[in-house]
Amino acid sequence: MRGLGSGVFEIAVRLRGDAFRVVYAVQIGPEIWVIHAFQKKSTQGIKTPQREIDLIRDRLKQLKEMY
């Protein structure tokens, strides 16, 4: 997932024809934090909906402020 900063990764999983996404941060302390997970139901092809990206950015910002 580009544009969210270093240490942020996306895992894409297909299960029975459905697509799922999990975005997580790696380098925040000694822990791995799951920021957001959702089922992909895009009306825009393969593009991740902007509301999901905004939510990930907000949660990542809050997590960094905690540390």
C-alpha positions as CSV (number, residue, x, y, z in Angstrom):
1,M,0.0,0.0,0.0
2,R,1.9,3.0,-1.2
3,G,1.7,6.5,0.3
4,L,1.1,5.4,3.9
5,G,4.7,5.6,5.0
6,S,7.4,3.1,5.8
7,G,6.6,0.1,7.9
8,V,3.1,-0.2,6.5
9,F,2.3,-3.3,4.5
10,E,-0.8,-4.8,2.9
11,I,-1.7,-8.5,2.8
12,A,-4.2,-9.5,0.1
13,V,-5.9,-12.9,0.5
14,R,-8.4,-14.5,-1.8
15,L,-10.8,-17.0,-0.3
16,R,-13.6,-18.7,-2.3
17,G,-13.7,-15.9,-4.8
18,D,-13.8,-13.1,-2.2
19,A,-10.9,-10.7,-1.6
20,F,-9.7,-9.6,1.8
21,R,-7.2,-7.0,2.8
22,V,-5.2,-6.6,6.1
23,V,-3.0,-3.6,6.5
24,Y,-0.5,-3.6,9.4
25,A,2.4,-1.6,10.7
26,V,5.6,-3.5,11.6
27,Q,8.2,-1.1,13.1
28,I,6.2,0.4,16.0
29,G,8.0,-0.8,19.1
30,P,8.5,-4.5,19.4
31,E,4.9,-5.3,18.4
32,I,3.0,-5.8,15.2
33,W,-0.2,-3.8,15.2
34,V,-3.2,-4.6,12.9
35,I,-4.5,-1.2,11.8
36,H,-7.5,-2.3,9.6
37,A,-8.9,-5.4,7.9
38,F,-11.8,-5.5,5.5
39,Q,-13.5,-7.5,2.7
40,K,-12.8,-6.0,-0.7
41,K,-16.1,-5.1,-2.4
42,S,-14.8,-2.5,-4.8
43,T,-17.1,-0.8,-7.3
44,Q,-13.9,0.8,-8.8
45,G,-12.1,-2.3,-10.1
46,I,-9.0,-3.2,-8.0
47,K,-8.7,0.2,-6.4
48,T,-9.1,0.4,-2.6
49,P,-11.9,2.7,-1.7
50,Q,-10.8,6.1,-0.5
51,R,-12.8,5.8,2.8
52,E,-10.8,2.7,3.7
53,I,-7.5,4.5,2.9
54,D,-8.6,7.5,5.0
55,L,-9.5,5.2,7.9
56,I,-6.1,3.5,7.7
57,R,-4.3,6.9,7.7
58,D,-6.3,8.1,10.8
59,R,-5.6,4.9,12.7
60,L,-1.9,4.9,11.8
61,K,-1.6,8.5,13.0
62,Q,-3.3,7.7,16.3
63,L,-1.0,4.7,16.8
64,K,2.1,6.8,16.2
65,E,0.9,9.4,18.6
66,M,0.6,6.8,21.3
67,Y,4.2,5.9,20.9
